[in-house]
Amino acid sequence: MIFHNPAGAPELACEQCGCRWFDRINDTCYECGTKVSAESVAEFNLAVERFRARESARGDAVPGAAADRAVR
Ligand SMILES: [Zn+2]
């Protein structure tokens, strides 16, 4: 199950209880212990890639402004 936060970023959520907290080491839900399916993870990773692509496309208007400031 994939949710999108107000910023449009995807968030992986438990198929069983809908909670968004996972044990990243064991890939299980913190709430109910349901194992996260490989399909869900793959779907989520795709959603993240699409989101990042969209973000960087939008960021091109001000190329690397924030990053530049952080370096100097
Ligand atoms: Zn759960």
PDB file of the backbone (N, CA, C, O) and the ligand in Angstrom, with CONECT records:
HET     ZN  A 101       1
ATOM      1  N   MET A   1       0.854  -1.189   0.000  1.00  0.00           N
ATOM      2  CA  MET A   1       0.000   0.000   0.000  1.00  0.00           C
ATOM      3  C   MET A   1       0.892   1.242   0.000  1.00  0.00           C
ATOM      4  O   MET A   1       1.823   1.334   0.799  1.00  0.00           O
ATOM      5  N   ILE A   2       0.620   2.172  -0.868  1.00  0.00           N
ATOM      6  CA  ILE A   2       1.453   3.363  -0.935  1.00  0.00           C
ATOM      7  C   ILE A   2       0.617   4.621  -0.753  1.00  0.00           C
ATOM      8  O   ILE A   2      -0.364   4.847  -1.461  1.00  0.00           O
ATOM      9  N   PHE A   3       1.026   5.425   0.204  1.00  0.00           N
ATOM     10  CA  PHE A   3       0.395   6.713   0.437  1.00  0.00           C
ATOM     11  C   PHE A   3       1.288   7.797  -0.142  1.00  0.00           C
ATOM     12  O   PHE A   3       2.455   7.559  -0.452  1.00  0.00           O
ATOM     13  N   HIS A   4       0.727   8.987  -0.283  1.00  0.00           N
ATOM     14  CA  HIS A   4       1.531  10.131  -0.672  1.00  0.00           C
ATOM     15  C   HIS A   4       1.353  11.209   0.378  1.00  0.00           C
ATOM     16  O   HIS A   4       0.228  11.563   0.730  1.00  0.00           O
ATOM     17  N   ASN A   5       2.458  11.728   0.875  1.00  0.00           N
ATOM     18  CA  ASN A   5       2.355  12.776   1.890  1.00  0.00           C
ATOM     19  C   ASN A   5       1.993  14.100   1.209  1.00  0.00           C
ATOM     20  O   ASN A   5       1.985  14.170  -0.020  1.00  0.00           O
ATOM     21  N   PRO A   6       1.695  15.150   1.984  1.00  0.00           N
ATOM     22  CA  PRO A   6       1.253  16.419   1.376  1.00  0.00           C
ATOM     23  C   PRO A   6       2.253  16.993   0.371  1.00  0.00           C
ATOM     24  O   PRO A   6       1.862  17.735  -0.530  1.00  0.00           O
ATOM     25  N   ALA A   7       3.528  16.658   0.514  1.00  0.00           N
ATOM     26  CA  ALA A   7       4.539  17.134  -0.427  1.00  0.00           C
ATOM     27  C   ALA A   7       4.549  16.300  -1.699  1.00  0.00           C
ATOM     28  O   ALA A   7       5.261  16.625  -2.649  1.00  0.00           O
ATOM     29  N   GLY A   8       3.762  15.225  -1.722  1.00  0.00           N
ATOM     30  CA  GLY A   8       3.690  14.377  -2.903  1.00  0.00           C
ATOM     31  C   GLY A   8       4.673  13.220  -2.872  1.00  0.00           C
ATOM     32  O   GLY A   8       4.737  12.430  -3.814  1.00  0.00           O
ATOM     33  N   ALA A   9       5.435  13.117  -1.797  1.00  0.00           N
ATOM     34  CA  ALA A   9       6.399  12.026  -1.676  1.00  0.00           C
ATOM     35  C   ALA A   9       5.683  10.740  -1.275  1.00  0.00           C
ATOM     36  O   ALA A   9       4.801  10.745  -0.416  1.00  0.00           O
ATOM     37  N   PRO A  10       6.073   9.652  -1.907  1.00  0.00           N
ATOM     38  CA  PRO A  10       5.442   8.380  -1.574  1.00  0.00           C
ATOM     39  C   PRO A  10       5.861   7.873  -0.198  1.00  0.00           C
ATOM     40  O   PRO A  10       6.990   8.083   0.244  1.00  0.00           O
ATOM     41  N   GLU A  11       4.925   7.203   0.463  1.00  0.00           N
ATOM     42  CA  GLU A  11       5.231   6.582   1.749  1.00  0.00           C
ATOM     43  C   GLU A  11       4.674   5.176   1.733  1.00  0.00           C
ATOM     44  O   GLU A  11       3.509   4.952   1.407  1.00  0.00           O
ATOM     45  N   LEU A  12       5.518   4.243   2.086  1.00  0.00           N
ATOM     46  CA  LEU A  12       5.100   2.854   2.125  1.00  0.00           C
ATOM     47  C   LEU A  12       4.274   2.618   3.385  1.00  0.00           C
ATOM     48  O   LEU A  12       4.672   3.032   4.474  1.00  0.00           O
ATOM     49  N   ALA A  13       3.143   1.966   3.246  1.00  0.00           N
ATOM     50  CA  ALA A  13       2.294   1.690   4.402  1.00  0.00           C
ATOM     51  C   ALA A  13       1.929   0.213   4.434  1.00  0.00           C
ATOM     52  O   ALA A  13       1.871  -0.454   3.401  1.00  0.00           O
ATOM     53  N   CYS A  14       1.686  -0.278   5.638  1.00  0.00           N
ATOM     54  CA  CYS A  14       1.358  -1.683   5.858  1.00  0.00           C
ATOM     55  C   CYS A  14       0.065  -2.079   5.146  1.00  0.00           C
ATOM     56  O   CYS A  14      -0.926  -1.350   5.194  1.00  0.00           O
ATOM     57  N   GLU A  15       0.082  -3.238   4.486  1.00  0.00           N
ATOM     58  CA  GLU A  15      -1.110  -3.734   3.791  1.00  0.00           C
ATOM     59  C   GLU A  15      -2.218  -4.081   4.789  1.00  0.00           C
ATOM     60  O   GLU A  15      -3.402  -4.000   4.462  1.00  0.00           O
ATOM     61  N   GLN A  16      -1.831  -4.465   5.996  1.00  0.00           N
ATOM     62  CA  GLN A  16      -2.800  -4.955   6.976  1.00  0.00           C
ATOM     63  C   GLN A  16      -3.404  -3.837   7.817  1.00  0.00           C
ATOM     64  O   GLN A  16      -4.624  -3.752   7.958  1.00  0.00           O
ATOM     65  N   CYS A  17      -2.541  -2.972   8.382  1.00  0.00           N
ATOM     66  CA  CYS A  17      -3.065  -1.987   9.329  1.00  0.00           C
ATOM     67  C   CYS A  17      -2.899  -0.555   8.824  1.00  0.00           C
ATOM     68  O   CYS A  17      -3.413   0.381   9.437  1.00  0.00           O
ATOM     69  N   GLY A  18      -2.183  -0.380   7.707  1.00  0.00           N
ATOM     70  CA  GLY A  18      -2.067   0.955   7.136  1.00  0.00           C
ATOM     71  C   GLY A  18      -1.044   1.836   7.823  1.00  0.00           C
ATOM     72  O   GLY A  18      -0.885   2.998   7.450  1.00  0.00           O
ATOM     73  N   CYS A  19      -0.342   1.306   8.825  1.00  0.00           N
ATOM     74  CA  CYS A  19       0.647   2.129   9.495  1.00  0.00           C
ATOM     75  C   CYS A  19       1.885   2.285   8.619  1.00  0.00           C
ATOM     76  O   CYS A  19       2.137   1.452   7.749  1.00  0.00           O
ATOM     77  N   ARG A  20       2.646   3.328   8.839  1.00  0.00           N
ATOM     78  CA  ARG A  20       3.764   3.639   7.944  1.00  0.00           C
ATOM     79  C   ARG A  20       5.114   3.439   8.601  1.00  0.00           C
ATOM     80  O   ARG A  20       6.127   3.905   8.081  1.00  0.00           O
ATOM     81  N   TRP A  21       5.147   2.759   9.727  1.00  0.00           N
ATOM     82  CA  TRP A  21       6.409   2.529  10.404  1.00  0.00           C
ATOM     83  C   TRP A  21       6.848   1.103  10.181  1.00  0.00           C
ATOM     84  O   TRP A  21       6.111   0.161  10.472  1.00  0.00           O
ATOM     85  N   PHE A  22       8.042   0.949   9.667  1.00  0.00           N
ATOM     86  CA  PHE A  22       8.539  -0.383   9.384  1.00  0.00           C
ATOM     87  C   PHE A  22       9.895  -0.612  10.018  1.00  0.00           C
ATOM     88  O   PHE A  22      10.708   0.299  10.180  1.00  0.00           O
ATOM     89  N   ASP A  23      10.099  -1.862  10.366  1.00  0.00           N
ATOM     90  CA  ASP A  23      11.419  -2.309  10.760  1.00  0.00           C
ATOM     91  C   ASP A  23      12.178  -2.549   9.464  1.00  0.00           C
ATOM     92  O   ASP A  23      11.959  -3.544   8.772  1.00  0.00           O
ATOM     93  N   ARG A  24      13.073  -1.619   9.148  1.00  0.00           N
ATOM     94  CA  ARG A  24      13.759  -1.674   7.850  1.00  0.00           C
ATOM     95  C   ARG A  24      14.721  -2.844   7.737  1.00  0.00           C
ATOM     96  O   ARG A  24      15.065  -3.270   6.635  1.00  0.00           O
ATOM     97  N   ILE A  25      15.148  -3.355   8.861  1.00  0.00           N
ATOM     98  CA  ILE A  25      16.096  -4.467   8.816  1.00  0.00           C
ATOM     99  C   ILE A  25      15.374  -5.771   8.478  1.00  0.00           C
ATOM    100  O   ILE A  25      15.865  -6.578   7.689  1.00  0.00           O
ATOM    101  N   ASN A  26      14.201  -5.967   9.086  1.00  0.00           N
ATOM    102  CA  ASN A  26      13.457  -7.208   8.846  1.00  0.00           C
ATOM    103  C   ASN A  26      12.313  -7.032   7.856  1.00  0.00           C
ATOM    104  O   ASN A  26      11.637  -7.998   7.499  1.00  0.00           O
ATOM    105  N   ASP A  27      12.093  -5.754   7.400  1.00  0.00           N
ATOM    106  CA  ASP A  27      10.990  -5.469   6.488  1.00  0.00           C
ATOM    107  C   ASP A  27       9.650  -5.903   7.055  1.00  0.00           C
ATOM    108  O   ASP A  27       8.832  -6.488   6.346  1.00  0.00           O
ATOM    109  N   THR A  28       9.425  -5.618   8.327  1.00  0.00           N
ATOM    110  CA  THR A  28       8.134  -5.935   8.921  1.00  0.00           C
ATOM    111  C   THR A  28       7.526  -4.671   9.519  1.00  0.00           C
ATOM    112  O   THR A  28       8.232  -3.722   9.863  1.00  0.00           O
ATOM    113  N   CYS A  29       6.189  -4.682   9.635  1.00  0.00           N
ATOM    114  CA  CYS A  29       5.457  -3.566  10.217  1.00  0.00           C
ATOM    115  C   CYS A  29       5.696  -3.506  11.722  1.00  0.00           C
ATOM    116  O   CYS A  29       5.662  -4.534  12.397  1.00  0.00           O
ATOM    117  N   TYR A  30       5.936  -2.315  12.245  1.00  0.00           N
ATOM    118  CA  TYR A  30       6.133  -2.162  13.684  1.00  0.00           C
ATOM    119  C   TYR A  30       4.844  -2.435  14.444  1.00  0.00           C
ATOM    120  O   TYR A  30       4.879  -2.957  15.559  1.00  0.00           O
ATOM    121  N   GLU A  31       3.708  -2.086  13.850  1.00  0.00           N
ATOM    122  CA  GLU A  31       2.420  -2.204  14.523  1.00  0.00           C
ATOM    123  C   GLU A  31       1.945  -3.648  14.631  1.00  0.00           C
ATOM    124  O   GLU A  31       1.626  -4.130  15.718  1.00  0.00           O
ATOM    125  N   CYS A  32       1.903  -4.331  13.491  1.00  0.00           N
ATOM    126  CA  CYS A  32       1.281  -5.657  13.492  1.00  0.00           C
ATOM    127  C   CYS A  32       2.242  -6.764  13.075  1.00  0.00           C
ATOM    128  O   CYS A  32       1.882  -7.941  13.102  1.00  0.00           O
ATOM    129  N   GLY A  33       3.459  -6.396  12.690  1.00  0.00           N
ATOM    130  CA  GLY A  33       4.455  -7.421  12.379  1.00  0.00           C
ATOM    131  C   GLY A  33       4.317  -8.053  11.012  1.00  0.00           C
ATOM    132  O   GLY A  33       5.010  -9.022  10.703  1.00  0.00           O
ATOM    133  N   THR A  34       3.420  -7.512  10.182  1.00  0.00           N
ATOM    134  CA  THR A  34       3.250  -8.063   8.838  1.00  0.00           C
ATOM    135  C   THR A  34       4.496  -7.841   7.998  1.00  0.00           C
ATOM    136  O   THR A  34       5.076  -6.755   7.998  1.00  0.00           O
ATOM    137  N   LYS A  35       4.894  -8.872   7.292  1.00  0.00           N
ATOM    138  CA  LYS A  35       6.044  -8.763   6.414  1.00  0.00           C
ATOM    139  C   LYS A  35       5.666  -7.911   5.212  1.00  0.00           C
ATOM    140  O   LYS A  35       4.581  -8.055   4.648  1.00  0.00           O
ATOM    141  N   VAL A  36       6.575  -7.021   4.828  1.00  0.00           N
ATOM    142  CA  VAL A  36       6.341  -6.195   3.651  1.00  0.00           C
ATOM    143  C   VAL A  36       6.665  -7.032   2.421  1.00  0.00           C
ATOM    144  O   VAL A  36       7.762  -7.581   2.313  1.00  0.00           O
ATOM    145  N   SER A  37       5.722  -7.131   1.499  1.00  0.00           N
ATOM    146  CA  SER A  37       5.937  -7.963   0.321  1.00  0.00           C
ATOM    147  C   SER A  37       6.947  -7.320  -0.615  1.00  0.00           C
ATOM    148  O   SER A  37       7.073  -6.097  -0.664  1.00  0.00           O
ATOM    149  N   ALA A  38       7.663  -8.151  -1.352  1.00  0.00           N
ATOM    150  CA  ALA A  38       8.655  -7.663  -2.308  1.00  0.00           C
ATOM    151  C   ALA A  38       7.988  -6.776  -3.356  1.00  0.00           C
ATOM    152  O   ALA A  38       8.574  -5.808  -3.840  1.00  0.00           O
ATOM    153  N   GLU A  39       6.735  -7.134  -3.697  1.00  0.00           N
ATOM    154  CA  GLU A  39       6.003  -6.327  -4.684  1.00  0.00           C
ATOM    155  C   GLU A  39       5.777  -4.918  -4.154  1.00  0.00           C
ATOM    156  O   GLU A  39       5.928  -3.935  -4.879  1.00  0.00           O
ATOM    157  N   SER A  40       5.413  -4.834  -2.880  1.00  0.00           N
ATOM    158  CA  SER A  40       5.171  -3.525  -2.274  1.00  0.00           C
ATOM    159  C   SER A  40       6.442  -2.688  -2.281  1.00  0.00           C
ATOM    160  O   SER A  40       6.417  -1.498  -2.594  1.00  0.00           O
ATOM    161  N   VAL A  41       7.551  -3.328  -1.931  1.00  0.00           N
ATOM    162  CA  VAL A  41       8.826  -2.614  -1.898  1.00  0.00           C
ATOM    163  C   VAL A  41       9.199  -2.148  -3.300  1.00  0.00           C
ATOM    164  O   VAL A  41       9.648  -1.016  -3.481  1.00  0.00           O
ATOM    165  N   ALA A  42       9.012  -3.019  -4.295  1.00  0.00           N
ATOM    166  CA  ALA A  42       9.335  -2.659  -5.675  1.00  0.00           C
ATOM    167  C   ALA A  42       8.463  -1.505  -6.144  1.00  0.00           C
ATOM    168  O   ALA A  42       8.935  -0.566  -6.785  1.00  0.00           O
ATOM    169  N   GLU A  43       7.174  -1.597  -5.809  1.00  0.00           N
ATOM    170  CA  GLU A  43       6.224  -0.550  -6.196  1.00  0.00           C
ATOM    171  C   GLU A  43       6.609   0.771  -5.537  1.00  0.00           C
ATOM    172  O   GLU A  43       6.556   1.834  -6.154  1.00  0.00           O
ATOM    173  N   PHE A  44       6.996   0.674  -4.271  1.00  0.00           N
ATOM    174  CA  PHE A  44       7.385   1.864  -3.526  1.00  0.00           C
ATOM    175  C   PHE A  44       8.646   2.490  -4.116  1.00  0.00           C
ATOM    176  O   PHE A  44       8.721   3.707  -4.285  1.00  0.00           O
ATOM    177  N   ASN A  45       9.633   1.654  -4.428  1.00  0.00           N
ATOM    178  CA  ASN A  45      10.876   2.176  -5.009  1.00  0.00           C
ATOM    179  C   ASN A  45      10.622   2.883  -6.338  1.00  0.00           C
ATOM    180  O   ASN A  45      11.235   3.907  -6.641  1.00  0.00           O
ATOM    181  N   LEU A  46       9.703   2.314  -7.126  1.00  0.00           N
ATOM    182  CA  LEU A  46       9.325   2.951  -8.390  1.00  0.00           C
ATOM    183  C   LEU A  46       8.692   4.312  -8.135  1.00  0.00           C
ATOM    184  O   LEU A  46       9.000   5.294  -8.811  1.00  0.00           O
ATOM    185  N   ALA A  47       7.807   4.351  -7.152  1.00  0.00           N
ATOM    186  CA  ALA A  47       7.121   5.599  -6.817  1.00  0.00           C
ATOM    187  C   ALA A  47       8.133   6.651  -6.365  1.00  0.00           C
ATOM    188  O   ALA A  47       8.011   7.826  -6.711  1.00  0.00           O
ATOM    189  N   VAL A  48       9.134   6.222  -5.591  1.00  0.00           N
ATOM    190  CA  VAL A  48      10.171   7.143  -5.123  1.00  0.00           C
ATOM    191  C   VAL A  48      10.965   7.685  -6.305  1.00  0.00           C
ATOM    192  O   VAL A  48      11.275   8.875  -6.366  1.00  0.00           O
ATOM    193  N   GLU A  49      11.295   6.786  -7.254  1.00  0.00           N
ATOM    194  CA  GLU A  49      12.050   7.228  -8.436  1.00  0.00           C
ATOM    195  C   GLU A  49      11.269   8.252  -9.235  1.00  0.00           C
ATOM    196  O   GLU A  49      11.814   9.266  -9.670  1.00  0.00           O
ATOM    197  N   ARG A  50       9.980   7.976  -9.424  1.00  0.00           N
ATOM    198  CA  ARG A  50       9.140   8.919 -10.171  1.00  0.00           C
ATOM    199  C   ARG A  50       9.077  10.256  -9.449  1.00  0.00           C
ATOM    200  O   ARG A  50       9.135  11.315 -10.073  1.00  0.00           O
ATOM    201  N   PHE A  51       8.956  10.196  -8.116  1.00  0.00           N
ATOM    202  CA  PHE A  51       8.885  11.421  -7.327  1.00  0.00           C
ATOM    203  C   PHE A  51      10.176  12.222  -7.444  1.00  0.00           C
ATOM    204  O   PHE A  51      10.141  13.438  -7.629  1.00  0.00           O
ATOM    205  N   ARG A  52      11.327  11.535  -7.334  1.00  0.00           N
ATOM    206  CA  ARG A  52      12.621  12.220  -7.433  1.00  0.00           C
ATOM    207  C   ARG A  52      12.804  12.848  -8.802  1.00  0.00           C
ATOM    208  O   ARG A  52      13.317  13.962  -8.915  1.00  0.00           O
ATOM    209  N   ALA A  53      12.382  12.131  -9.852  1.00  0.00           N
ATOM    210  CA  ALA A  53      12.502  12.645 -11.216  1.00  0.00           C
ATOM    211  C   ALA A  53      11.689  13.921 -11.366  1.00  0.00           C
ATOM    212  O   ALA A  53      12.119  14.890 -11.990  1.00  0.00           O
ATOM    213  N   ARG A  54      10.483  13.889 -10.766  1.00  0.00           N
ATOM    214  CA  ARG A  54       9.605  15.051 -10.837  1.00  0.00           C
ATOM    215  C   ARG A  54      10.231  16.229 -10.081  1.00  0.00           C
ATOM    216  O   ARG A  54      10.217  17.366 -10.553  1.00  0.00           O
ATOM    217  N   GLU A  55      10.775  15.934  -8.910  1.00  0.00           N
ATOM    218  CA  GLU A  55      11.383  16.969  -8.078  1.00  0.00           C
ATOM    219  C   GLU A  55      12.575  17.613  -8.777  1.00  0.00           C
ATOM    220  O   GLU A  55      12.704  18.838  -8.777  1.00  0.00           O
ATOM    221  N   SER A  56      13.446  16.800  -9.372  1.00  0.00           N
ATOM    222  CA  SER A  56      14.643  17.353 -10.010  1.00  0.00           C
ATOM    223  C   SER A  56      14.262  18.137 -11.255  1.00  0.00           C
ATOM    224  O   SER A  56      14.919  19.121 -11.593  1.00  0.00           O
ATOM    225  N   ALA A  57      13.199  17.708 -11.945  1.00  0.00           N
ATOM    226  CA  ALA A  57      12.720  18.461 -13.106  1.00  0.00           C
ATOM    227  C   ALA A  57      12.267  19.842 -12.665  1.00  0.00           C
ATOM    228  O   ALA A  57      12.540  20.844 -13.325  1.00  0.00           O
ATOM    229  N   ARG A  58      11.563  19.878 -11.528  1.00  0.00           N
ATOM    230  CA  ARG A  58      11.081  21.141 -10.992  1.00  0.00           C
ATOM    231  C   ARG A  58      12.262  21.996 -10.502  1.00  0.00           C
ATOM    232  O   ARG A  58      12.261  23.216 -10.669  1.00  0.00           O
ATOM    233  N   GLY A  59      13.272  21.342  -9.894  1.00  0.00           N
ATOM    234  CA  GLY A  59      14.422  22.044  -9.332  1.00  0.00           C
ATOM    235  C   GLY A  59      15.305  22.702 -10.373  1.00  0.00           C
ATOM    236  O   GLY A  59      16.126  23.556 -10.038  1.00  0.00           O
ATOM    237  N   ASP A  60      15.147  22.311 -11.653  1.00  0.00           N
ATOM    238  CA  ASP A  60      15.982  22.871 -12.714  1.00  0.00           C
ATOM    239  C   ASP A  60      15.814  24.374 -12.871  1.00  0.00           C
ATOM    240  O   ASP A  60      16.694  25.045 -13.409  1.00  0.00           O
ATOM    241  N   ALA A  61      14.695  24.902 -12.407  1.00  0.00           N
ATOM    242  CA  ALA A  61      14.455  26.339 -12.495  1.00  0.00           C
ATOM    243  C   ALA A  61      15.524  27.109 -11.719  1.00  0.00           C
ATOM    244  O   ALA A  61      15.936  28.195 -12.126  1.00  0.00           O
ATOM    245  N   VAL A  62      15.964  26.537 -10.605  1.00  0.00           N
ATOM    246  CA  VAL A  62      17.028  27.136  -9.801  1.00  0.00           C
ATOM    247  C   VAL A  62      18.114  26.068  -9.633  1.00  0.00           C
ATOM    248  O   VAL A  62      18.129  25.354  -8.630  1.00  0.00           O
ATOM    249  N   PRO A  63      19.023  25.954 -10.610  1.00  0.00           N
ATOM    250  CA  PRO A  63      19.947  24.814 -10.601  1.00  0.00           C
ATOM    251  C   PRO A  63      20.872  24.798  -9.377  1.00  0.00           C
ATOM    252  O   PRO A  63      21.710  25.680  -9.187  1.00  0.00           O
ATOM    253  N   GLY A  64      20.688  23.783  -8.578  1.00  0.00           N
ATOM    254  CA  GLY A  64      21.549  23.524  -7.432  1.00  0.00           C
ATOM    255  C   GLY A  64      21.738  24.667  -6.455  1.00  0.00           C
ATOM    256  O   GLY A  64      22.766  24.738  -5.781  1.00  0.00           O
ATOM    257  N   ALA A  65      20.777  25.555  -6.364  1.00  0.00           N
ATOM    258  CA  ALA A  65      20.931  26.739  -5.494  1.00  0.00           C
ATOM    259  C   ALA A  65      21.202  26.340  -4.048  1.00  0.00           C
ATOM    260  O   ALA A  65      22.141  26.834  -3.425  1.00  0.00           O
ATOM    261  N   ALA A  66      20.373  25.445  -3.521  1.00  0.00           N
ATOM    262  CA  ALA A  66      20.525  25.048  -2.117  1.00  0.00           C
ATOM    263  C   ALA A  66      21.842  24.308  -1.922  1.00  0.00           C
ATOM    264  O   ALA A  66      22.535  24.527  -0.928  1.00  0.00           O
ATOM    265  N   ALA A  67      22.193  23.436  -2.858  1.00  0.00           N
ATOM    266  CA  ALA A  67      23.415  22.653  -2.733  1.00  0.00           C
ATOM    267  C   ALA A  67      24.646  23.551  -2.756  1.00  0.00           C
ATOM    268  O   ALA A  67      25.584  23.353  -1.984  1.00  0.00           O
ATOM    269  N   ASP A  68      24.636  24.543  -3.650  1.00  0.00           N
ATOM    270  CA  ASP A  68      25.746  25.497  -3.741  1.00  0.00           C
ATOM    271  C   ASP A  68      25.995  26.182  -2.403  1.00  0.00           C
ATOM    272  O   ASP A  68      27.127  26.290  -1.933  1.00  0.00           O
ATOM    273  N   ARG A  69      24.898  26.637  -1.807  1.00  0.00           N
ATOM    274  CA  ARG A  69      25.013  27.349  -0.546  1.00  0.00           C
ATOM    275  C   ARG A  69      25.576  26.444   0.554  1.00  0.00           C
ATOM    276  O   ARG A  69      26.343  26.884   1.411  1.00  0.00           O
ATOM    277  N   ALA A  70      25.180  25.183   0.508  1.00  0.00           N
ATOM    278  CA  ALA A  70      25.629  24.247   1.536  1.00  0.00           C
ATOM    279  C   ALA A  70      27.126  23.996   1.431  1.00  0.00           C
ATOM    280  O   ALA A  70      27.788  23.764   2.443  1.00  0.00           O
ATOM    281  N   VAL A  71      27.666  24.039   0.213  1.00  0.00           N
ATOM    282  CA  VAL A  71      29.077  23.734  -0.004  1.00  0.00           C
ATOM    283  C   VAL A  71      29.967  24.901   0.369  1.00  0.00           C
ATOM    284  O   VAL A  71      31.038  24.717   0.948  1.00  0.00           O
ATOM    285  N   ARG A  72      29.521  26.109   0.036  1.00  0.00           N
ATOM    286  CA  ARG A  72      30.390  27.268   0.243  1.00  0.00           C
ATOM    287  C   ARG A  72      30.322  27.869   1.638  1.00  0.00           C
ATOM    288  O   ARG A  72      31.012  28.847   1.923  1.00  0.00           O
TER     289      ARG A  72
HETATM  290 ZN    ZN A 101       0.835  -3.280  10.112  1.00  0.00          ZN2+
END
